[in-house]
C-alpha cells in the first residue's frame, strides 16, 4: 500500500509539471525553455525522448506484457509500477528536452489568446475528470494496492460508459489533445511535441480498442458503433426501411 501511495504521489507531481511544461508556465524547464543547442541536435534528442515515452507507455499497457510482467511484479503492484515507469520517462523528457524556438504561430494579447489558453486548461480538466468517471484509484494503481494489502486479488471492473464516456470513447485522450494543441504560441518544439503525442494517441487507442474488443466482444463493438472515438460529433442514426 505504501508503494502504491508513493507511485500515486509521483503521478501527481509529474502531472502538475506536465501542465506547466506544455503551457510554459514559469518552470525552469519547459517546452520553450531550456539549454540552447543546434537545431539538429535538439530535434534528435526530442524525437528520441518522445519515442522512449511512446514505447514505454504502449508496451507496458499491452495484455501480453502484463501477463509476463506479473510473474516478476506482484499483480497488486503491476499498475503502480506502470505509473511509476511513466513518471520516470516523463521526468527524463522534462530534463532532456531542448527547445526548437522557431515560431509557427503566435496570437497577440486579447480575446483569441484568452480563448486558446482557456481551451488548454479545459483539456487538462477533461483529462483529469475522465479518470474519475470510471475509477481514478484503479487507473493509478491505488485500488489494486489496497486490495493486495488486504490479501484480495484485483478484480476486473465492469464495462460502464458514464459521463464523458457517453460522448467519446476516449475522453482522457481528447483532453490531452486539447491541452497539447490549444496554445497561443506554437513554436517548432511545441509542434513536434503535439504532433508526436497525437500520433501516439491515435496508435495507442487503436491498440487499446483491439484489446477491448477481444475482451468484451459484442458489447464493445456496439459501443464503438454508437459513440465516436475522439471527437464528439453526433453519429447519424441508422433507419431501417419499412415493409
Secondary structure as the mmCIF struct_conf table of DSSP 4:
data_model
#
loop_
_struct_conf.conf_type_id
_struct_conf.id
_struct_conf.beg_label_comp_id
_struct_conf.beg_label_asym_id
_struct_conf.beg_label_seq_id
_struct_conf.end_label_comp_id
_struct_conf.end_label_asym_id
_struct_conf.end_label_seq_id
HELX_RH_AL_P HELX_RH_AL_P1 UNK A 2 UNK A 23
TURN_TY1_P TURN_TY1_P1 UNK A 24 UNK A 24
BEND BEND1 UNK A 26 UNK A 26
BEND BEND2 UNK A 28 UNK A 29
BEND BEND3 UNK A 31 UNK A 32
BEND BEND4 UNK A 34 UNK A 34
HELX_RH_AL_P HELX_RH_AL_P2 UNK A 39 UNK A 59
TURN_TY1_P TURN_TY1_P2 UNK A 60 UNK A 61
BEND BEND5 UNK A 62 UNK A 62
HELX_RH_AL_P HELX_RH_AL_P3 UNK A 63 UNK A 69
TURN_TY1_P TURN_TY1_P3 UNK A 70 UNK A 72
BEND BEND6 UNK A 73 UNK A 73
HELX_RH_3T_P HELX_RH_3T_P1 UNK A 75 UNK A 77
HELX_RH_AL_P HELX_RH_AL_P4 UNK A 78 UNK A 96
STRN STRN1 UNK A 103 UNK A 106
HELX_LH_PP_P HELX_LH_PP_P1 UNK A 107 UNK A 108
TURN_TY1_P TURN_TY1_P4 UNK A 109 UNK A 110
HELX_RH_AL_P HELX_RH_AL_P5 UNK A 111 UNK A 133
BEND BEND7 UNK A 134 UNK A 134
HELX_RH_AL_P HELX_RH_AL_P6 UNK A 136 UNK A 139
TURN_TY1_P TURN_TY1_P5 UNK A 140 UNK A 141
HELX_RH_AL_P HELX_RH_AL_P7 UNK A 142 UNK A 149
TURN_TY1_P TURN_TY1_P6 UNK A 150 UNK A 151
HELX_LH_PP_P HELX_LH_PP_P2 UNK A 156 UNK A 159
HELX_RH_3T_P HELX_RH_3T_P2 UNK A 163 UNK A 166
TURN_TY1_P TURN_TY1_P7 UNK A 167 UNK A 167
STRN STRN2 UNK A 168 UNK A 168
TURN_TY1_P TURN_TY1_P8 UNK A 169 UNK A 170
HELX_RH_AL_P HELX_RH_AL_P8 UNK A 171 UNK A 181
BEND BEND8 UNK A 184 UNK A 184
STRN STRN3 UNK A 185 UNK A 187
HELX_RH_AL_P HELX_RH_AL_P9 UNK A 188 UNK A 216
TURN_TY1_P TURN_TY1_P9 UNK A 217 UNK A 217
HELX_RH_AL_P HELX_RH_AL_P10 UNK A 218 UNK A 226
BEND BEND9 UNK A 227 UNK A 227
STRN STRN4 UNK A 228 UNK A 228
BEND BEND10 UNK A 229 UNK A 231
HELX_LH_PP_P HELX_LH_PP_P3 UNK A 233 UNK A 238
HELX_LH_PP_P HELX_LH_PP_P4 UNK A 240 UNK A 242
#
